[in-house]
Amino acid sequence: MNHGGVTRPLIRQTESGRVQGRALLVRGEVALAWLGVPYAAPASGTGRFRAPQPHPGWTGVRDATQFAPDMLQPLDPSVTLRPSVEGSLVLNVWAPATPGPHPVLVWFHGGAYRAGSGRLYDGREYAAHRGVVVVTVNSRLGPLGYADFAGLFGDDRFAVNAGYLDQRAALAWVSRNAPAFGGDPARVTVAGESAGAVTVNLLLRDPAARGLFAGAAAQSGGVNQLSTRENSVALAAAYARALGVTATTRDRLWTLPAAAFVRSLHTLERVRARQLNSRPTLDGAVLPGNVAELLGRPAAPVPLLAGANRDEYALFVKLPDRVFPRTDRALLTRVLTGAAGDARARAILAGYPDDPDGLVALGTDLFFHAPNDALLRAHSAPAFRYRFDWGTRFFDLGAAHGLELLFLWPRPMGLSSNVIRGGDHARRARLARAMQDSWAHFVHHGHPGPDWAAWTPEQPQVTHLTLDALTRSVGGEAQRLALWQDLLPLMP
């Protein structure tokens, strides 16, 4: 390939073999892409439930010009626009066409650890115009990634937290192979949204991940979306019953067709939508045994960019029940009371009106802003806090969960553009550019740029992302979030 006097081969050597990529023209500049590159052996057959293993390698040149199939998940057109199969453990790489070394952004997708795909986030713009190597990751989801069959059957052939182990293996692969794609392994930033942000926060406290990254960005996720060992064993038991598997026939789990797991996902989610959650397990081995122990671990001393959207919980209050199970104040009261006790819960609830907007604010603080505040307070390295404030009129969602992705990612596949139609397109485009510039600046320099100020408990600076670009406030949320201080992150 030749562009502007720069010649770059599209065949690259990874630790497992050579891969053939392709060039993409992006608004007059070139990005290089390698899609569906294996970072571990396939998680199928004898590898279906095991911890990720090194890929055995291949001979010749492997085609990496098309996305690999998504990992097994429900057929959910709102999240993933095509059917999924039991896929391989792969990642996608977009790189600048100019010589490196360039900083690297490793992105972990959201989807509640049950759905989603790395292909939904296209890194070509960041590669072509912002000098960043972008890596997006596919890992095991749902029962294959997070149901504790080891605890259910007393059988250590089944890995606990296989999906998280996949993500950690992908990050280690990037550290070893980034130079092949022009990336600098000493300047890797881990980032993610929702479940992906939970992964980022776990990696920050994981000794096995120490040294694999130099920065972290966590969007709309804390360490509260986790599962106890008891809950993960119960999840495994529910799936085993749905699949017709018992202790004596558990070996069938290795050979059942992938479609059987998809059917079980749909069956169980219809009858136990709020009780069955695929989440990383506090198992006492891969992860600590409880939240207090997890938070007691010092976080990696790297710059942190963290925040959430103003109206996160609107997604679970205002959308039709067929999209997300509707929530109510009684449910949130039970969660809060179970964690904080009656008196503390009543004091917190008094700060939130008993109406739909009050319910949105309560759920947003309970599951997003308060856990984020706790993580920032525990972080010893430079930290930067944002709040995404632009709201949509679509179902009156406001600045709901996931909305910032439509601005941060120039090509967020699978996310409906209907939610941001109308209004001032030029101002929306300006906000998108400001966000993309800030995140890219953070990846390059460990700081989101001159319009941002560091967050500290003494000066709790918040950068607000609005159509009027970036504005700052000091302490605007501090009084409200003071109600939540010293509470461990709550796990519904």
C-alpha positions in Angstrom: 0.0 0.0 0.0 1.2 3.5 -0.8 -0.4 6.7 0.4 1.2 10.1 0.5 4.7 8.5 0.2 4.1 6.2 3.2 4.4 2.5 2.4 3.1 0.0 5.0 2.7 -3.7 4.4 -0.7 -5.1 5.4 0.7 -8.5 6.4 1.8 -8.5 10.0 3.5 -11.2 12.1 1.7 -12.0 15.4 2.9 -14.6 18.0 0.6 -17.2 16.4 1.1 -16.5 12.7 0.8 -13.9 10.0 -2.4 -11.9 9.3 -3.5 -10.1 6.2 -5.3 -6.8 6.9 -6.8 -4.1 4.6 -6.6 -0.3 4.1 -9.5 2.0 4.7 -9.8 5.6 3.4 -11.3 7.8 6.1 -11.9 11.4 5.1 -8.7 11.7 3.1 -6.5 9.7 5.5 -5.8 6.0 5.7 -6.4 3.6 8.5 -5.3 0.0 8.5 -7.5 -2.8 9.9 -7.0 -6.4 11.0 -10.3 -8.0 12.0 -11.0 -11.3 13.8 -7.4 -11.8 14.9 -7.2 -14.7 17.5 -5.7 -13.8 20.9 -6.3 -17.3 22.3 -7.3 -20.8 21.2 -11.0 -21.2 20.3 -13.4 -21.4 23.2 -15.4 -24.3 21.8 -15.4 -28.0 22.0 -12.9 -29.0 24.7 -12.2 -25.3 25.3 -15.8 -24.3 25.8 -15.6 -23.8 29.6 -11.8 -23.7 30.2 -9.6 -20.8 31.0 -8.3 -19.3 27.7 -5.3 -21.1 26.3 -2.6 -19.9 23.9 -3.5 -20.3 20.2 -1.7 -23.2 18.6 -0.9 -21.0 15.6 -1.4 -21.4 11.9 0.7 -21.7 8.8 0.6 -19.3 5.8 -1.2 -16.0 6.0 -4.6 -15.8 7.8 -7.2 -13.5 6.3 -8.1 -10.7 8.7 -10.2 -8.5 6.5 -13.6 -9.5 7.8 -15.1 -9.6 11.3 -15.4 -13.0 13.0 -18.8 -14.2 14.2 -19.9 -12.7 17.5 -19.6 -14.7 20.7 -22.7 -16.8 21.7 -25.5 -14.5 23.0 -29.2 -13.9 22.7 -30.5 -12.9 19.3 -31.2 -9.3 20.3 -31.6 -6.9 17.4 -31.3 -3.9 19.7 -27.7 -4.9 20.5 -26.3 -7.1 17.8 -27.6 -6.9 14.3 -27.0 -10.5 13.3 -27.2 -14.0 14.8 -24.3 -15.2 16.9 -22.6 -18.5 17.0 -20.1 -20.1 19.4 -17.3 -17.9 18.2 -13.5 -17.7 18.6 -11.6 -15.5 21.1 -10.6 -12.8 18.7 -10.0 -9.0 18.6 -10.0 -6.3 16.0 -7.2 -3.8 15.4 -7.3 -0.5 13.6 -3.9 1.4 13.2 -2.6 4.6 11.7 -0.9 4.2 8.3 2.1 6.2 9.5 5.0 4.6 11.4 4.7 4.2 15.1 5.0 3.6 17.9 1.5 4.9 18.6 -0.5 4.8 21.8 -3.1 2.0 22.1 -6.7 2.0 23.2 -8.1 -1.4 24.2 -11.9 -1.2 24.3 -14.2 -3.6 26.2 -17.8 -3.5 25.1 -20.9 -3.2 27.3 -24.0 -5.5 27.2 -24.4 -6.7 30.7 -21.9 -9.5 30.1 -24.6 -11.3 28.1 -24.5 -9.5 24.7 -22.4 -7.2 22.6 -19.4 -7.4 20.3 -16.1 -5.7 19.6 -17.3 -5.2 16.0 -19.9 -2.6 17.1 -17.1 -0.1 17.8 -15.2 0.9 14.7 -11.7 2.4 15.4 -10.9 3.7 11.9 -11.5 7.4 12.7 -9.2 7.3 15.8 -6.5 5.5 13.8 -6.7 7.7 10.7 -7.1 11.1 12.3 -6.0 10.9 16.0 -2.9 8.6 15.8 -4.3 5.9 18.0 -4.2 2.1 17.6 -7.6 0.8 18.6 -8.3 -2.7 19.7 -11.8 -4.1 20.4 -12.3 -7.5 22.1 -14.7 -10.4 21.9 -14.9 -12.6 25.0 -17.3 -15.3 26.3 -20.7 -14.1 27.5 -23.6 -15.4 29.5 -23.5 -18.9 30.8 -20.3 -19.8 28.9 -18.5 -16.8 30.5 -19.9 -16.4 34.0 -22.1 -19.3 35.2 -20.3 -21.2 38.0 -20.5 -24.8 36.8 -17.3 -25.5 38.8 -19.0 -24.6 42.0 -22.3 -26.4 41.1 -20.7 -29.7 40.2 -17.4 -29.6 42.1 -15.6 -30.0 38.8 -12.5 -27.8 38.2 -12.5 -28.5 34.5 -15.0 -25.6 34.4 -13.3 -22.2 34.8 -14.8 -19.6 37.1 -14.9 -16.1 35.5 -13.9 -17.5 32.0 -15.2 -14.3 30.3 -13.1 -12.0 32.5 -10.1 -14.3 32.0 -10.6 -13.9 28.3 -10.5 -10.1 28.6 -7.3 -10.3 30.7 -5.8 -12.6 28.2 -6.6 -10.2 25.3 -4.9 -7.4 27.2 -1.8 -9.5 27.7 -1.8 -10.4 24.0 -1.9 -6.7 23.1 1.1 -6.0 25.4 3.0 -8.7 23.5 1.9 -8.0 20.0 1.2 -4.3 19.8 4.5 -3.5 18.1 3.5 -5.6 15.1 0.7 -3.1 14.4 2.6 0.1 15.2 1.4 0.2 18.8 3.5 1.1 21.9 3.0 -1.5 24.7 4.2 1.0 27.2 1.2 3.3 26.3 -1.9 1.1 26.5 -5.1 2.6 27.8 -7.9 0.2 28.9 -11.4 1.6 28.4 -15.0 0.4 28.4 -18.6 1.3 28.9 -21.1 -0.3 31.3 -20.0 -3.9 31.7 -16.8 -2.9 29.9 -16.2 -0.2 32.6 -16.7 -2.8 35.3 -13.9 -4.8 33.6 -11.7 -1.8 33.6 -12.2 -1.3 37.3 -11.5 -5.0 38.0 -8.3 -4.8 35.9 -7.2 -1.7 37.9 -7.2 -3.9 41.1 -6.0 -7.1 39.5 -2.3 -7.9 40.4 -2.2 -10.2 37.3 -2.9 -7.2 35.0 -0.4 -4.8 36.7 2.0 -3.4 34.1 -0.2 -4.3 31.1 -1.7 -0.7 30.8 -0.7 2.8 31.5 -4.2 4.5 31.7 -7.8 3.6 32.3 -11.2 5.1 31.2 -14.4 3.8 32.8 -17.7 5.0 31.4 -20.9 4.3 33.4 -19.6 1.4 35.5 -18.2 0.8 38.9 -17.6 -2.4 40.8 -21.2 -3.0 41.8 -22.3 -5.1 38.8 -20.7 -8.3 40.3 -22.0 -11.6 41.6 -21.4 -13.6 44.7 -20.2 -17.2 44.4 -23.6 -18.3 45.6 -25.5 -16.3 43.0 -23.2 -17.6 40.2 -23.8 -21.2 41.3 -27.5 -20.5 41.3 -27.2 -19.2 37.8 -25.4 -22.3 36.7 -28.0 -24.5 38.3 -30.8 -22.6 36.5 -29.0 -23.1 33.2 -28.3 -26.8 33.9 -32.0 -27.4 34.6 -33.0 -25.5 31.4 -30.6 -27.7 29.5 -31.7 -30.9 31.1 -28.2 -31.5 32.6 -27.6 -33.1 36.0 -24.5 -33.9 38.0 -24.2 -37.3 36.5 -24.7 -36.0 32.9 -22.7 -32.8 33.2 -20.3 -33.8 30.5 -23.1 -33.0 28.1 -22.4 -29.3 28.7 -19.2 -29.7 26.6 -21.0 -31.2 23.6 -24.5 -29.6 23.5 -24.9 -27.5 20.3 -24.5 -23.7 20.7 -28.2 -23.3 19.8 -29.2 -25.0 23.0 -27.5 -22.4 25.1 -29.2 -19.6 23.1 -32.6 -21.3 23.7 -31.9 -21.5 27.5 -31.0 -17.8 27.6 -34.3 -16.9 26.1 -36.2 -19.3 28.4 -34.6 -18.1 31.6 -34.7 -14.4 30.8 -38.5 -14.6 30.3 -39.2 -16.1 33.7 -36.3 -14.6 35.8 -35.3 -11.4 34.1 -34.2 -9.6 37.3 -32.7 -12.6 39.1 -30.4 -14.1 36.5 -27.5 -11.9 35.7 -24.3 -12.9 34.0 -21.6 -11.1 35.9 -18.0 -11.5 37.1 -18.0 -13.6 40.3 -16.3 -12.7 43.5 -14.8 -16.2 43.8 -11.8 -15.7 46.0 -9.4 -16.9 43.3 -9.5 -15.0 40.0 -11.2 -12.1 41.9 -11.4 -11.4 45.7 -14.2 -13.1 47.7 -16.1 -9.9 48.5 -16.4 -6.2 47.5 -14.7 -4.9 50.7 -11.6 -7.0 49.9 -11.7 -5.9 46.2 -11.9 -2.2 47.1 -9.1 -2.8 49.7 -6.7 -3.6 47.0 -4.8 -0.5 45.8 -5.6 0.5 42.2 -2.9 0.6 39.6 -1.3 4.0 39.9 -2.3 5.1 36.4 -4.4 8.1 35.2 -8.1 7.5 35.3 -10.9 9.1 33.3 -14.3 8.1 34.8 -17.8 9.3 34.7 -21.4 8.6 33.9 -24.5 10.1 32.1 -26.9 12.5 33.9 -30.0 10.3 33.5 -28.4 6.8 33.3 -31.4 4.9 34.8 -34.0 6.4 32.4 -33.3 3.4 30.2 -34.8 1.1 32.8 -37.7 3.4 33.7 -39.0 5.0 30.6 -38.5 2.4 27.8 -41.3 -0.1 27.1 -41.2 -3.2 29.3 -40.5 -5.4 26.3 -37.1 -3.7 25.9 -36.0 -3.7 29.5 -37.9 -5.1 32.6 -39.5 -2.1 34.2 -38.2 -1.1 37.6 -40.0 0.8 40.4 -39.2 2.6 43.7 -40.1 -0.5 45.8 -37.4 -2.5 44.1 -34.7 0.2 44.5 -35.8 0.6 48.1 -35.3 -3.1 48.8 -31.8 -3.0 47.3 -30.8 0.1 49.2 -32.3 -1.1 52.5 -30.6 -4.5 52.3 -27.2 -2.7 51.9 -27.6 0.4 54.1 -30.2 -0.6 56.7 -33.6 1.1 57.3 -32.5 4.3 58.9 -29.7 5.1 56.4 -32.0 4.1 53.5 -34.7 6.4 54.6 -32.3 9.3 54.9 -31.1 8.7 51.3 -34.6 8.2 49.9 -35.8 11.5 51.4 -33.5 13.2 48.9 -35.3 11.8 45.8 -39.0 12.7 44.9 -41.4 9.8 44.6 -42.1 10.3 40.9 -40.6 9.1 37.6 -37.9 11.7 37.5 -37.0 11.0 41.1 -36.9 7.3 40.3 -34.5 8.0 37.4 -32.3 10.1 39.7 -32.3 7.5 42.5 -31.4 4.6 40.2 -28.7 6.8 38.5 -27.0 7.6 41.8 -27.5 4.2 43.3 -25.9 2.2 40.4 -23.7 4.7 38.6 -22.8 8.1 40.2 -22.2 6.9 43.8 -20.1 3.8 42.8 -18.1 6.1 40.5 -17.6 8.6 43.3 -16.3 5.8 45.6 -13.8 4.6 43.0 -12.5 8.2 42.3 -12.0 8.7 46.1 -10.0 5.5 46.3 -7.8 6.4 43.3 -4.3 7.7 44.2 -3.2 8.7 40.7 -4.5 11.7 38.6 -8.2 11.3 38.0 -10.6 13.2 35.7 -14.4 13.1 36.1 -17.0 13.8 33.5 -20.8 13.8 33.3 -22.6 13.5 29.9 -25.5 15.9 30.0 -26.9 16.0 26.5 -30.4 14.5 26.4 -32.6 13.0 23.8 -36.4 13.5 23.4 -36.6 9.9 22.3 -39.0 8.3 24.9 -38.0 11.3 27.1 -34.8 9.4 27.9 -32.7 12.4 28.5 -29.0 11.6 28.9 -29.7 7.9 29.4 -27.3 4.9 29.7 -25.2 4.4 26.6 -26.2 7.6 24.9 -22.6 9.0 24.9 -21.5 6.2 22.7 -23.2 7.8 19.8 -20.9 10.8 20.2 -17.7 9.0 21.3 -17.6 6.5 18.5 -18.0 7.9 15.0 -19.4 4.6 13.7 -21.3 3.0 16.7 -22.8 0.1 14.8 -26.0 -1.4 16.2 -27.0 1.8 18.0 -30.0 3.6 16.6 -29.3 7.0 15.2 -33.1 7.8 15.8 -32.3 8.9 19.3 -30.3 11.9 18.2 -32.2 13.0 15.1 -33.5 16.5 14.9 -32.3 19.6 16.6 -28.9 21.3 15.9 -26.8 18.9 14.0 -23.8 21.2 13.9 -23.7 21.5 17.7 -24.0 17.8 18.1 -21.1 17.3 15.7 -19.1 19.8 17.8 -19.8 17.8 21.0 -18.8 14.6 19.2 -15.5 16.2 18.1 -14.8 17.5 21.6 -15.4 14.1 23.2 -13.3 12.2 20.6 -10.5 14.8 20.9 -10.6 14.5 24.7 -10.5 10.7 24.8 -7.7 10.6 22.2 -5.7 13.2 24.2 -6.1 11.1 27.3 -4.8 8.0 25.4 -1.8 10.0 24.1 -1.0 12.0 27.3 -2.8 10.6 30.3 -4.8 13.8 30.5 -8.0 14.7 28.5 -6.8 18.1 27.5 -6.6 21.8 28.5 -10.4 22.2 29.0 -10.3 19.6 31.8 -9.1 19.9 35.4 -8.2 17.0 37.7 -10.7 15.7 40.2 -9.7 15.5 43.9 -11.9 15.0 47.0 -11.0 18.6 48.0 -11.7 20.0 44.5 -14.3 17.7 43.0 -14.1 19.1 39.4 -16.7 17.7 37.0 -16.4 18.3 33.3 -19.9 18.4 31.8 -20.3 17.3 28.2 -23.1 19.3 26.5 -24.0 20.7 23.1 -22.2 23.9 24.3 -19.0 21.9 24.3 -17.2 21.3 27.7 -18.0 23.2 30.9 -16.7 22.6 34.4 -18.3 22.7 37.8 -16.7 22.2 41.3 -18.6 20.4 43.9 -21.9 20.5 42.1 -22.7 16.8 42.9 -20.7 16.6 46.1 -23.6 17.5 48.5 -25.9 15.0 47.0 -23.4 12.2 46.8 -22.3 12.8 50.4 -25.4 10.8 51.3 -23.8 7.7 49.8 -20.3 8.0 51.1 -18.9 5.0 53.1 -21.5 2.7 51.6 -19.9 -0.3 49.8 -21.0 -0.4 46.1 -24.4 -2.0 46.0 -25.1 -5.1 44.0 -28.8 -5.6 42.9 
